[in-house]
Amino acid sequence: MQAFSFATTAQIQCEVGAARRLGELCRAREAQRVLLVTDPGITKLGLLNEVLPGFAQAGVSIEIFDQVQADPPEAIVLSAVAQAKALNAQLIIGFGGGSSMDVAKLVALLAHPACSQDLAQIYGVGNARGQRLPLVLVPTTAGTGSEVTQISVITTGATSKMGVLSPLLLPDLAVLDAELTLGLPPAVTAATGIDAMVHAIEAYTSILKKNPLSDLLAREALRLLSANIDEAVHNGSNREARQAMLLGSCLAGQAFANAPCGGVHALAYPLGGHLHIPHGLANALMLPHVLGFNASVAAPWYAELAPLVVGERLKNGAVIEQAEQFICALADITQRSGLPTRLRDANVPEDLLPTFARDAMVQQRLLVNNPREMTENHALAIYQAAY
């Protein structure tokens, strides 16, 4: 067996309605002043209405920073850090999608009274030092798995992003509460759910750090997600399906945090960087085409995963045939969800494809994990196939 290490969030609370007890959970961690980091949509939708009274009841003072935006720029992080310092915050909550949780992770680190680093110094792998404030992450979408990952991605330029990767970014507690996801529109539910499925698939086929624990988590994540995504998309008030999606997303996050993603994510990032296509949708658009490219090498792994997605419809046959059924079943999920299935359907200009291919090659931290080596010419051919 290949040696491996595995790290994840210290505690996970998987319970419908648990978010209403956030104040109590913070008080149990001896925090009296809390900064909650979120986005304007969360406050506008009233998702905090049932949550905030619990802080007063627990005797915990709370302030809200709700200026997080998709693909958050450095200025947003620094503004949230300034508010946390002004409050003398004793605990940080990240409440929302991946962007809010990513910002909260960095705020917990940079707002610690003993922090001597600035944001520019902690980009990269293992560059963050010292301590962070206690951190609680509460996802409101079932997709990113950010509540169990040790990475935060920030926009640093017009189309560029950088990541901070450190065990310090793993929170003390992740709260999975389906009630927070009930109002998600079908398209967002579908895109984030497919994002989580990609996390599971790419973790299972990650060639450098694939390990027995990540494999177990990836398989169970894919089972939960594929069994519940249709119901969550088309009957969004189903709490059981929503809770299963949150757990599946969390398990997939634990898997890819330890066996990192590959080519699908590498080719999805330029779509977000240049056109601000939501990350989950970008993954859905690239998924069948990257898997088709990988199949000559990864077909045995795809065939192992096929029963989890195809189910009883899986036909007996050669490994490559079962892998093809797996890829087709994933494409069908995107189509059933009502998402665009081609780049042209998502208003992607064809003349940008060479630029995407060039930019995808920058994502070597991801491409080194891909089961098949990918060149710029390969990437361009994949984008063309997806167009």
C-alpha positions as CSV (number, residue, x, y, z in Angstrom):
1,M,0.0,0.0,0.0
2,Q,1.3,3.5,-0.9
3,A,1.9,5.7,2.1
4,F,-0.6,8.5,2.6
5,S,-1.7,11.2,5.0
6,F,-5.3,12.3,5.6
7,A,-6.6,15.5,7.2
8,T,-10.1,16.8,7.6
9,T,-12.4,19.0,9.7
10,A,-12.3,18.2,13.4
11,Q,-16.1,18.0,13.8
12,I,-19.1,17.7,11.5
13,Q,-22.6,18.4,12.6
14,C,-25.0,16.9,10.1
15,E,-28.5,17.8,11.3
16,V,-31.6,19.5,9.8
17,G,-32.1,22.7,11.8
18,A,-28.6,22.8,13.3
19,A,-27.9,26.3,12.0
20,R,-30.5,27.7,14.5
21,R,-28.1,26.6,17.3
22,L,-25.1,28.4,15.9
23,G,-25.0,30.9,18.8
24,E,-25.0,28.0,21.3
25,L,-22.3,26.3,19.3
26,C,-20.1,29.4,19.4
27,R,-20.7,30.0,23.1
28,A,-19.6,26.4,23.7
29,R,-16.3,27.4,22.1
30,E,-16.1,30.3,24.6
31,A,-16.6,33.0,22.0
32,Q,-18.5,36.2,22.9
33,R,-17.7,38.3,19.8
34,V,-18.3,36.7,16.4
35,L,-18.0,37.9,12.9
36,L,-20.2,36.1,10.3
37,V,-18.9,36.3,6.7
38,T,-21.4,35.9,4.0
39,D,-22.7,37.4,0.7
40,P,-25.5,39.9,0.0
41,G,-27.8,37.3,-1.4
42,I,-27.9,35.4,1.9
43,T,-29.1,38.4,3.8
44,K,-31.5,39.4,1.0
45,L,-33.1,35.9,1.0
46,G,-33.5,36.0,4.8
47,L,-31.4,32.9,5.5
48,L,-30.1,34.4,8.6
49,N,-33.5,35.3,10.0
50,E,-33.9,32.0,11.9
51,V,-30.2,31.9,12.8
52,L,-29.5,35.3,14.4
53,P,-31.9,35.1,17.4
54,G,-29.9,32.2,18.8
55,F,-26.9,34.4,19.3
56,A,-28.7,36.8,21.6
57,Q,-30.2,33.9,23.5
58,A,-26.7,32.5,23.9
59,G,-25.3,35.8,25.0
60,V,-23.0,36.1,22.0
61,S,-22.4,39.4,20.2
62,I,-22.4,39.0,16.4
63,E,-21.6,41.3,13.5
64,I,-22.2,40.5,9.8
65,F,-19.9,41.1,6.9
66,D,-22.1,40.4,3.8
67,Q,-20.0,41.8,0.9
68,V,-18.5,38.6,-0.4
69,Q,-19.0,38.1,-4.1
70,A,-18.3,35.2,-6.5
71,D,-14.6,34.8,-7.2
72,P,-13.8,37.1,-4.3
73,P,-11.0,39.6,-4.9
74,E,-8.3,40.4,-2.4
75,A,-10.0,43.7,-1.4
76,I,-13.0,41.8,-0.1
77,V,-10.8,39.6,2.1
78,L,-8.9,42.6,3.5
79,S,-12.2,44.5,4.2
80,A,-13.5,41.5,6.2
81,V,-10.2,41.2,8.1
82,A,-10.5,44.9,9.0
83,Q,-14.0,44.4,10.4
84,A,-12.9,41.3,12.4
85,K,-10.0,43.2,13.9
86,A,-12.2,46.2,14.8
87,L,-14.7,43.9,16.5
88,N,-11.8,42.1,18.2
89,A,-13.6,38.9,17.0
90,Q,-13.0,35.7,18.9
91,L,-14.6,33.4,16.3
92,I,-15.3,33.6,12.6
93,I,-18.3,31.9,10.8
94,G,-18.3,31.4,7.1
95,F,-21.9,31.1,6.0
96,G,-22.8,30.6,2.4
97,G,-21.3,29.1,-0.7
98,G,-17.6,28.4,-1.4
99,S,-16.7,32.0,-1.8
100,S,-18.0,33.0,1.6
101,M,-16.3,30.0,3.3
102,D,-13.0,30.7,1.4
103,V,-13.0,34.3,2.6
104,A,-13.9,33.3,6.2
105,K,-10.9,30.9,6.3
106,L,-8.5,33.7,5.5
107,V,-10.2,36.1,7.9
108,A,-9.7,33.6,10.7
109,L,-6.1,33.4,9.9
110,L,-5.2,37.1,9.1
111,A,-7.4,38.6,11.9
112,H,-5.7,36.6,14.7
113,P,-4.0,39.0,17.1
114,A,-0.7,37.3,16.7
115,C,-0.7,37.1,12.9
116,S,2.4,38.7,11.4
117,Q,1.8,37.8,7.8
118,D,-0.2,39.6,5.1
119,L,-2.3,38.1,2.4
120,A,0.4,38.2,-0.3
121,Q,2.8,36.2,2.0
122,I,0.5,33.2,2.5
123,Y,-0.3,32.3,-1.1
124,G,0.9,28.8,-2.1
125,V,1.3,25.6,-0.3
126,G,2.2,25.6,3.4
127,N,3.2,29.3,3.6
128,A,0.6,30.2,6.2
129,R,2.1,30.2,9.7
130,G,1.1,30.6,13.3
131,Q,-2.5,30.4,14.6
132,R,-6.0,31.3,13.5
133,L,-9.2,32.3,15.3
134,P,-11.7,29.5,15.9
135,L,-13.6,28.9,12.7
136,V,-17.1,27.5,11.9
137,L,-18.2,26.9,8.3
138,V,-21.8,26.5,7.3
139,P,-22.5,25.7,3.6
140,T,-25.7,26.9,2.0
141,T,-25.1,25.0,-1.2
142,A,-24.3,21.3,-1.7
143,G,-21.3,21.6,-4.0
144,T,-17.9,23.1,-3.0
145,G,-17.1,20.9,0.0
146,S,-15.1,24.0,1.2
147,E,-16.2,23.2,4.8
148,V,-13.7,20.3,4.8
149,T,-10.9,21.5,2.6
150,Q,-7.7,23.2,3.5
151,I,-7.6,25.6,0.5
152,S,-9.0,29.1,-0.2
153,V,-9.0,30.5,-3.7
154,I,-8.9,34.3,-4.3
155,T,-9.0,36.4,-7.5
156,T,-5.8,38.3,-7.8
157,G,-6.2,39.9,-11.2
158,A,-8.6,40.3,-14.2
159,T,-8.6,36.6,-15.0
160,S,-6.1,35.1,-12.5
161,K,-6.6,33.3,-9.2
162,M,-4.3,32.2,-6.4
163,G,-4.8,29.7,-3.6
164,V,-3.7,29.5,0.0
165,L,-3.3,25.8,1.0
166,S,-2.7,25.1,4.6
167,P,-4.0,22.7,7.4
168,L,-4.7,26.0,9.3
169,L,-7.7,26.6,6.9
170,L,-9.5,23.5,8.1
171,P,-12.3,24.7,10.4
172,D,-13.1,23.5,13.9
173,L,-16.7,22.7,13.0
174,A,-18.7,22.2,9.8
175,V,-22.5,22.5,10.1
176,L,-24.6,20.7,7.5
177,D,-28.2,21.9,7.6
178,A,-30.5,21.1,4.7
179,E,-32.9,23.9,5.7
180,L,-30.4,26.4,4.4
181,T,-30.5,24.9,0.9
182,L,-34.3,24.6,0.5
183,G,-34.6,27.9,-1.5
184,L,-31.8,27.2,-4.0
185,P,-33.0,27.5,-7.6
186,P,-33.0,24.3,-9.7
187,A,-30.1,25.5,-11.9
188,V,-27.9,26.3,-8.9
189,T,-28.8,23.0,-7.2
190,A,-27.9,21.2,-10.3
191,A,-24.6,23.0,-11.0
192,T,-23.3,22.7,-7.4
193,G,-24.4,19.1,-7.2
194,I,-22.5,18.2,-10.4
195,D,-19.5,20.1,-9.0
196,A,-19.6,17.8,-6.0
197,M,-19.9,14.7,-8.2
198,V,-16.8,15.9,-10.1
199,H,-14.9,16.2,-6.8
200,A,-15.7,12.6,-6.1
201,I,-14.8,11.3,-9.5
202,E,-11.6,13.2,-9.8
203,A,-10.5,12.2,-6.3
204,Y,-11.1,8.6,-7.2
205,T,-8.9,8.9,-10.3
206,S,-6.2,11.2,-8.8
207,I,-3.0,9.4,-9.6
208,L,-0.6,11.0,-7.1
209,K,-2.5,10.9,-3.8
210,K,-5.4,8.4,-4.4
211,N,-5.7,6.4,-1.2
212,P,-8.1,3.9,0.5
213,L,-9.8,6.6,2.7
214,S,-10.4,9.0,-0.2
215,D,-11.7,6.1,-2.3
216,L,-14.2,5.1,0.3
217,L,-15.4,8.7,0.7
218,A,-15.6,9.3,-3.0
219,R,-17.7,6.3,-3.7
220,E,-20.2,7.0,-0.9
221,A,-20.3,10.7,-2.0
222,L,-21.1,9.7,-5.6
223,R,-23.7,7.2,-4.5
224,L,-25.5,9.8,-2.4
225,L,-25.2,12.6,-5.0
226,S,-26.3,10.5,-8.0
227,A,-29.3,9.1,-6.1
228,N,-30.6,12.4,-4.9
229,I,-29.6,15.1,-7.4
230,D,-32.8,14.7,-9.6
231,E,-35.1,14.9,-6.6
232,A,-33.2,17.9,-5.2
233,V,-33.3,19.7,-8.5
234,H,-37.0,19.0,-9.4
235,N,-38.5,18.9,-5.8
236,G,-36.3,21.3,-3.9
237,S,-38.4,21.2,-0.8
238,N,-37.5,17.6,-0.1
239,R,-35.4,17.9,3.1
240,E,-34.2,14.3,3.0
241,A,-32.8,14.7,-0.5
242,R,-31.3,18.1,0.4
243,Q,-29.5,16.7,3.5
244,A,-28.2,13.7,1.4
245,M,-26.8,16.2,-1.1
246,L,-25.1,18.2,1.6
247,L,-23.5,15.1,3.1
248,G,-22.5,13.8,-0.3
249,S,-20.8,17.2,-1.1
250,C,-19.0,17.1,2.3
251,L,-17.8,13.5,1.7
252,A,-16.6,14.5,-1.8
253,G,-14.8,17.5,-0.3
254,Q,-13.0,15.2,2.2
255,A,-12.0,13.0,-0.7
256,F,-10.6,15.6,-3.0
257,A,-9.0,17.6,-0.1
258,N,-6.7,14.5,0.3
259,A,-6.6,13.2,-3.3
260,P,-6.8,16.4,-5.4
261,C,-8.8,17.1,-8.5
262,G,-7.5,16.9,-12.1
263,G,-8.3,17.8,-15.7
264,V,-12.0,18.7,-15.4
265,H,-11.2,21.5,-12.9
266,A,-8.2,22.6,-14.8
267,L,-10.2,23.2,-17.9
268,A,-13.2,24.6,-16.0
269,Y,-11.2,27.4,-14.4
270,P,-10.5,29.5,-17.5
271,L,-14.3,29.6,-18.2
272,G,-14.8,31.2,-14.8
273,G,-11.8,33.4,-15.1
274,H,-12.6,34.9,-18.5
275,L,-16.4,34.7,-18.6
276,H,-17.4,34.4,-14.9
277,I,-19.3,31.2,-15.7
278,P,-20.2,29.7,-12.3
279,H,-17.7,27.0,-11.3
280,G,-20.2,24.2,-11.1
281,L,-21.6,24.9,-14.5
282,A,-18.1,25.1,-15.9
283,N,-17.4,21.7,-14.5
284,A,-20.6,20.3,-15.9
285,L,-19.7,21.6,-19.4
286,M,-16.3,20.0,-19.3
287,L,-17.0,16.8,-17.4
288,P,-18.0,14.3,-20.2
289,H,-15.3,15.5,-22.6
290,V,-12.4,15.3,-20.1
291,L,-13.6,11.9,-19.0
292,G,-13.8,10.8,-22.6
293,F,-10.2,12.0,-23.1
294,N,-9.1,10.2,-19.9
295,A,-11.0,6.9,-20.7
296,S,-8.1,5.3,-22.5
297,V,-6.2,5.2,-19.2
298,A,-8.9,5.6,-16.5
299,A,-11.6,3.3,-17.9
300,P,-11.1,0.7,-15.1
301,W,-11.8,3.3,-12.5
302,Y,-14.8,4.7,-14.3
303,A,-16.2,1.2,-14.7
304,E,-15.8,0.7,-10.9
305,L,-17.9,3.9,-10.4
306,A,-20.4,3.1,-13.1
307,P,-22.8,1.1,-10.9
308,L,-23.1,4.1,-8.5
309,V,-24.4,6.4,-11.3
310,V,-25.9,4.1,-13.9
311,G,-27.5,1.7,-11.4
312,E,-29.6,-1.2,-12.7
313,R,-29.4,0.2,-16.3
314,L,-25.7,-0.7,-16.4
315,K,-25.1,-3.3,-19.1
316,N,-22.6,-6.1,-18.9
317,G,-19.7,-5.6,-21.2
318,A,-16.0,-4.7,-21.5
319,V,-14.5,-2.2,-19.1
320,I,-14.3,0.5,-21.7
321,E,-18.0,0.0,-22.5
322,Q,-19.0,0.3,-18.9
323,A,-16.8,3.5,-18.7
324,E,-18.7,4.9,-21.7
325,Q,-22.0,4.2,-20.0
326,F,-20.8,6.0,-16.9
327,I,-19.8,9.1,-19.0
328,C,-23.1,9.1,-20.8
329,A,-25.1,8.8,-17.6
330,L,-23.2,11.9,-16.2
331,A,-24.0,13.8,-19.3
332,D,-27.7,12.8,-19.0
333,I,-27.8,14.2,-15.5
334,T,-26.7,17.6,-16.8
335,Q,-29.3,17.5,-19.5
336,R,-32.1,16.4,-17.2
337,S,-31.2,19.3,-14.9
338,G,-31.8,21.8,-17.6
339,L,-28.3,23.1,-17.6
340,P,-26.5,24.0,-20.9
341,T,-24.7,21.0,-22.3
342,R,-22.4,22.7,-24.8
343,L,-20.1,25.7,-24.5
344,R,-22.0,27.5,-27.3
345,D,-25.2,27.1,-25.2
346,A,-23.4,29.0,-22.4
347,N,-22.5,31.8,-24.8
348,V,-18.8,31.0,-24.9
349,P,-17.1,32.7,-27.9
350,E,-15.4,30.1,-30.1
351,D,-12.4,32.3,-30.7
352,L,-11.5,32.1,-27.0
353,L,-10.9,28.4,-27.0
354,P,-7.2,28.7,-27.8
355,T,-6.9,31.2,-24.9
356,F,-8.6,28.7,-22.6
357,A,-6.3,25.9,-23.6
358,R,-3.3,28.1,-22.9
359,D,-4.6,29.2,-19.6
360,A,-5.5,25.6,-18.6
361,M,-1.9,24.7,-18.8
362,V,-1.1,27.1,-15.9
363,Q,-3.2,24.8,-13.7
364,Q,-0.3,22.3,-13.2
365,R,-1.2,21.7,-9.6
366,L,-4.4,20.1,-10.9
367,L,-3.1,18.6,-14.2
368,V,-0.4,16.5,-12.4
369,N,-3.2,14.6,-10.7
370,N,-5.0,13.8,-14.0
371,P,-4.9,10.1,-14.9
372,R,-3.7,10.9,-18.5
373,E,-1.1,13.5,-19.4
374,M,-2.7,16.5,-21.0
375,T,-1.0,19.0,-23.4
376,E,-2.2,22.3,-24.7
377,N,-3.2,20.7,-27.9
378,H,-5.1,18.1,-26.0
379,A,-6.9,20.8,-24.0
380,L,-7.8,22.7,-27.2
381,A,-9.3,19.5,-28.8
382,I,-11.3,18.9,-25.6
383,Y,-12.7,22.5,-25.7
384,Q,-13.5,22.0,-29.4
385,A,-15.3,18.8,-28.6
386,A,-17.3,20.5,-25.9
387,Y,-18.2,23.4,-28.1
